[in-house]
Amino acid sequence: MSKYLFCLLPLFVWTCRSTTEEPPNIVLILADDLGWSDIGSYGSEVKTPHLDHLAENGLRFTQFYNTAKCFPSRACLLTGVYAQDCGYDRTYINPIQQAVTIGEVLRRAGYRTYWSGKHHGVENPITIGFDRYYGLKDGACNHFNPGSQRPDEAQPAQKRNNRSWCIDSLCYVPYTPESEDFYTTDYFTNYGLEFLEDAKAHDQPFLLYLAYTAPHDPLMAWTEDIEKYEGIYDEGYTAIREARFERQRALGMVGKDAVLSEAAYADWDTLDATSQQFEIDKMEVYAAMIDRMDQNIGRVLQKLESLDLEDNTLIIFVSDNGASAEVVNLSTDNDTATVGTMDRWVSLGSDWANVSNTPFRFYKNYSYEGGVRTPMIAYWKDHIEANAISDFPGHFIDLMPTFIELAQTEYPKDTTLTPLRGESLVPALLDGQQERTQPLFWQWQAGSAVRKDNWKIVRHGVEGKWELYDLESDPDERENMATTFPNQVSQLDSLYQNWWFSNEVQLTSK
């Protein structure tokens, strides 16, 4: 392993890397609307053996963050700056501004760059630094058929069928797959495997960004995967949530003295039999979607091994926000169809989302921990210590400076670009020790927050009062200490105001 000398540069920690080691390949895997406790190594009963393998032989973060919403998170991940810096804080229907992508930076450093899956942006990824692209350029879509009805099949449940889908330079609106075996998670992986073969043929380091749409609604999965979870959720919310929490304790993901936050779901016993069965069906499909994603991650791991690429490949797995309480109700939906099939759009809902985000409060769209905390697994054979756990408070903005350092390259010296906002994670990945030097900021719709050290202020509603939490002693945000430490609130609020009003893109996009 190379040795590192540590240097401080403005806005992020930079490390001076030895050049005796070849830059690693990078596989960045992003789940969509996955809760903090939804995979096995974070406490779930869902079968995720391949992700668990990465965790057992790599590093898990207990305090890694996204932005609480799909497209702002993806913008942070791509650029290393806040969504407010690059014009993605309110909408995704404009190009990325005043920023470059990890594809652009790594391609300049000699990497082949590939992207398969969801973008949730206006650009075709091959115009922003990626050599190859396959996937959904828009937001959520039908997993079995994102386009028009096919002969002898049911009408696919859709919010709309004009989602843009691109295969390299060609884009389709709508995109109607010819094959009846089409399923988003499977096909994103199919192209990802093809890209790995292309990377091997070019004999260059590579970046593969694999952005799944699972387990985002509509809840749809193959019958064979759903059947694995028959009976698992019959006991209801409390049994699953408490079992997950106990597993988290055993795994060391929460402290031995941790207290589970107050439940926010309905009393299971007050639901009638029909309602209970509907809730059971939803969770079985949701689990099956995560299971299928893990199966496909297993295909990626197998391909890396067969191509002799595993040894020098860094694999990172994250989710773009917490589990979602949003519920889509379509006037055209076939509510007599079976949950999980192509012709019915069903959402997870707030009750199961509360379980998915165990042990935290709230959901996607909220700046509380349930909305912004993501599972984060990093695996790099013979470089990252096995079965390690880090409590470093990382963020999606940290991925760009991390990749820049590992690729032995530099951020472009262009005064029109926003300076990097993140901090390289290399010390946390390779040495297991790191302290954050800069505060973290959140703002999405009604949600806002600032974290500095272990203190966090958070609110929901622009006129709402700040709440204050000590995340070291109270990671579940149960005890609001704002009246006890008003000076701490004032100091963090001042940081927030300075951040909010200093951003030119954010101001011009109001």
N, C-alpha and C positions, 0 to 999 in steps of 0.2 A: 504494500500500500504506500502511496506517495505521502510525503510529509507536507504540511502546510504552514506558511507564515501568515499571520493575520494582520490585515491592514484595514483601517477605517476610511471609508469614502462617504461623502454626503448621501444621506437618505437610505443607504443600505450597507450591510457589512460585506466587504469584498475580501476574498482570500487569494493569496499569491500562490498559484498552483504550480507544482513541479511539472515539467513537460516530459518526464521520463515515462509516462503512462499514456497509452492511446486514449483519445476521447471515447466515452462509452456511447453505444447505441441507447436510444431512449424510447420506451413505450409508455405513453401516457394514456391511461384508461379513465374515462369519465362516465359515471352513472348519472341518471336523470331522476330527480325527486326521490332519491334513496335516503331513508332515515339513518340516524347515527347507529342504531342498534340492529339494522336489518341484515347484517352478514354475521356468520358464525363467530369470527374472531372478535367481534364487538358485542356478542351476547345472544345472537339470534338462534332460533331453532331451524331456520331455513338452511338447507344443505348447500354450503359454499366451500367444498373441499379445496378448490384451486386457489381461491382467495385466502383461505385459511393456511394453505401451504406457503403462500408468499409471506403471510404474517408470521408464521412460526419460524420462517427462515430469514426474516427481515425485520423491519421496524414499523411499529404502529404509533401514530400520534394520537394523543388524547385531546389535544386542543388545536385542531386545525380548522380553518375557517374559509367559507365562501361568502357570497353576498346576500343570500336568502332568496335569490331569484335567478332563473335560467340565464337569460342573455347577459345581464351584468356580470355574473360569475364567469361566463365563458369569455367575455371581453377581458376581464382581469387575468384569467389564465393565459390567454393568447398574448397579452401585451406587457404584463408586468407593471401596469399602472391601474389606478382605479377606473371604474366605469365612468365616473364623473370627469376624468381626465381625457377620455377618448370619445366622449359623446354617446356612450351606451348606457347612461344612467336612467333614461326615460323611454327610449325606443331603440329598436334594432333596425329600423328602416332607413338608416343613413350609414354611410361608410365610416369605418374607424378613422378618427381624426387625431392628428398630432401624436401618433404612436406607430410602432412597427410590431409585427407578430414574431412569435418564436420561429415560425417557418422562414421568414425573411432573414432573421439573424443567423439561424443555424445553417441555412443554405449558403450564405456568404462564407460560413466557416467550413464548407466542404461537405456538409451533410446532404443526403437525400431526404426529402421531406414528404410525408404521406399523411393523409387524413381520410378516415372512413367514419361516417356517422353524421350526427347532427351539428349544424352550425348555429342556427338561430340568428342569422345576420343577413345583410343585403348582398355582400360580396360572394362571388364564386371563389372558394379558397385557392384555386390555382392562380388567382390574380393577387394574392397576398402572401406569397412565399411558399406555396406547396406544389410539389412536382406532380402529384396525383391526388385526385379527390373522387370519392363516391359517397353520396348521401343526401340527406334531407337538409336543404338550405334554410328551411323555415322552422316553425315550432312543432307542436305535437301533431301526430298523424295516426291513422289507422295502421296497426302493426302488421296486419295480414294483406292489406291492399290500400295504399295511400291515394289511389286514383279512382278511376271510373269502374262501374260495375262490370264484371266479366261474365261471359255467357255461362248460363246454368249455375250461377252463384247468387247468393243473397246480396242485397245492396249494402256496401260497406258503411258502417256508422262513421260519420265524419262531421266535424264542425264546418268544414268546407273541403272540396276536393281539388282546389287550385294551389295546393302546396307545391313549392318549387323543389325539384329534385335534380341533382347534377351528377353526371358521370364525366369526369375531367372537364373538357370545355363545353360539352353539350348539356343543356338544361331542359327539363321537361315540366310542363304545367298543363294538365296534371301528369303524374307519373303512374302508369298502370302496369305493374309487373306481369309478364307473360306467364311465369311459372306459378303453379298452385302451391309450391312448397315455400313460397316467399314468406318470410317473417323478418322484421327489421333486424333484430338482434343477430340472427343467423347470417343474413346477407351483409351486414356491416362487417362481420367477421370474415365471411368469404373473401371480400375485397381486401381486408386487412392481411389475410394470408397471402393473397396474390402480391400485395405490396412488399411483404417480407421476402418473397422469392425474387422480386425485382431488385430489392436492396442487396440481396446476396449476390446477384449477378453483376451489380455495379461495383461491388467491393469497396464501398464507402461507408462511413458511419451514417446512421439514419435516425430520423425521428418518425415514429408512427403514433399519431394521435387517433385513438379509437374512442369515439364519442357515442356511446349507446343512448337510445331513447327509453330504455327500461330502467326502472319500473313505472315511468310516467304513464298516466292514463292516456287512452282508454285501456282498461285492464283486459288484456287479451293474451292467451298463452295456448300452447299445444296441449291437447288432452292428456298425453302421456306424462307431462310435467305436472299438470293439475292433480292427477290421480295420486301422486306421491304424498300429497298433503291432506288427503281425505281423513277427516276426524281430528286433525291436529288442532284446529281452532274451535272445536265444539264447546270448550269450556268458557270461551269469551275473553274479553279484554284483560281483566285483572290477572287471570292465571298466566297468560302469556307475558304481560308486562312484568309481573313479579319474578317469573322464571328468568326472563332476560336480565333483570337487575341482579339477581343472584349469580348468574353466569358472569356478568361484568365484574362483580366482586372477585370471583374465583380467578378470572383472567387477569386481574390487576388493572382493569380499565377504569375503575372507580375505586376510591379508598375503602378500606375495610369498615370505616365508620360512616360511610356515606349514607345519606338519607334520601329516599326516593321522593321526588316532588309530588305534590297533590295531583291526583288523577283528574283529567278533564273530559272523560268519556261518560256515556250513559251507564246506568245500572243495568247490567246484562239481564238480570232477572225481571226487569220491568218490560223487556221487549217481548212481543208475542212470538210464536213459533215461526211465523213467516218472516218477520224482521230478523230474528236470529239467524235463520238459514241464509238470508240475503247477505248478512254480515259475514257469515262463515264462507260463503261462496266467494265473496270479494277477496277475502284474505288468502284463500287457497290459490286464487289466480295470481294475486300480487306476489305471493311466495314463489309460485311457479315461474313468474317472469324473472325474478332474481336468480332462481335456480338455473334457468336457461342461460342467463347472462354469464353465470359462473362456468357453466359447461363450455361456453364459447371462449371464455378466458383460458380454460384448459386447452382448447384447440390452439390458441396463440402460443401458450407455453410449450406445447408439443412441437409446434412448427419451429419455434426458436431453437429448441433442442435438436431437431432433425437437421436444421441448417447449420448447426454448430455456431449459433449466435448467442446462446444463453450466457456464456461466461462473462462477456463484457457488455451486458445490456441492463440498464437501470429501468425497472418497472415501477410505475407509480399509479396508484388507484385512488380516486376521490369521487365525491358526489357534488353536483352543482348547487344544491340547497337541501334543506331538511325535507322530510316527508310532507306531502301536500294535503291540506284540509279542503282545498278547492273542490267543488262538485260541479261537473258539467251536466246540464240537462238539455238534451236535444229534442226539439219538437218532432223531428223525423225519426227518432230512435225507436227501434223495435223492442219494447220492454217485455215482450213475451219470449224473446230469444234467450238462450242460455248465457249466463254470465261467463265471459271469457271468450266468446265467439266473435267473428268478424262483424256481425250485424247488430251488435249492442255496445254502446259506449257507457261504461261504468267507471266511476271514480272511487278512490279509496275512502275519502271522507275523513272528518276530523277525529272520530273516535279511534279508528285504527292508526291514524297518523300520530296521535298521542302515544300509542304503543310503539310505533316505529321509531319515534324520537327518544325513547327511554334512555336516560332518566330525566330528560330536559322538558321544559315547558314550551308551548307554542309550536309553530310550524313554518313551512315555506311562507315567505312574504313578511315575516316578523324578524326583527333584529335581536330577539332573545335567542338563547343558545339553541333551542330546538329548531330555529330557522336557519342559523348561520354555521352551526358546527357540523363538520363532515368527518366520516371515517377517512383516514389517510394511511395507506400502506406503501412502504418503499422497500423494494427488494433489489439487491445487486450482489450477485454471488461473489463470496470471498472479499467483499468490500464493506458491506453493512452487517453489523453483528446480528446473529440469529435471535429471534424471539425477544427483541428489544422493544422498549416502550419509551417514548419521549413526551414530556409535557411542555415542550416548546410551543408557544402560541404562533403557529404559522398561518399563512394566508395564501390564496391563489396568486397574489401579486409577487410572491416569493419564488414562483417556479421559473420565471424568465431569468432572474439573476443566477439562480442555481444552474440552469442549463448553460448559460453563458460561461460560467466558471468551469463547468465540467468539459465544455467544448473547447476550452482554452482560446476563447475569442473575446470580443469587446462589444459593448453597446455602441451603436452608431454615434459618432460625434457630429450631431446635427442640432443646431440651436432651435429648430422648429419643433423638435420632438420633446414631449414631456419627459423629464428625468425619471428613471426607474424609481418606483415607490417601494419595492420589496427588498428583502434581505436574503442573501444566498443561504440555502439550507445545508450547504456542504458540511459545516461543523456538526450540525445535528445528525446528519446522515452517517458521517464517517467516524466521528468522535463521540457522539451521543451527548454533547454538551454545547449549549448555546443560550445566550440571553438576548432578548429582543431589545434593540436600541431605539426604535421608533414606535409611537402609538399606532393603533389600527382604527380605521373609521368605517362606518356603515351608514348608508342612506338608500333606502328603496321605498318609494311611495310613502306610506305613513310611518315606516320604521326608521329609527336612527339609533346610533350607538357609537361610543368611543371606548376603546380598551387601552389602558396604559399600565404596565406591570400587571398586578392582579386586580386592579380596580376597573370597573366597567359601569358607565352610565348608559341607560337604554330607555327608550320611550316608544310608544305607538300612537301616532297622532301628532301633527306638527305643533299643535297647541298644548299637547300633554306635558306634564311635568316629568323631569328626569327622575328615574329610579337609579339607585346606586347599589352595586353588589361587589362583594369581595369574592372573586372567583376561586381563590385558593381555599377558603373555608366553606364557600357556598356556591359550588359550580352549577347548581340547579336553579339559582336565582330565586330563592324562597324568601329571604330576609332583606327587605328594602332598607338600606341604611342612609338614605338621603337626608333625613332630618337629624341623624346623629353626626354626620360628617358633611355639613353644608359647604365647607371650604373645598373639600375634595370634589364635590359636584361642580362648584364654580370653576375650579381649575380645568377639569375635563371639558366643561361646556366652552370655556375659552379656546381650548384646542380645537373643538368641533367648529366653532364659529370661524376661526382662522382658516381651517381647512376648507370649509364650505364656500367662503367668500373669496378664496384665493384662486379658484379654479376658473380659467377663462372659458373652456369649453362648456362647463356646467352653466356658467352665467349666460352665455350666448344662446344656450338651448332652452332657457326658461320660457 
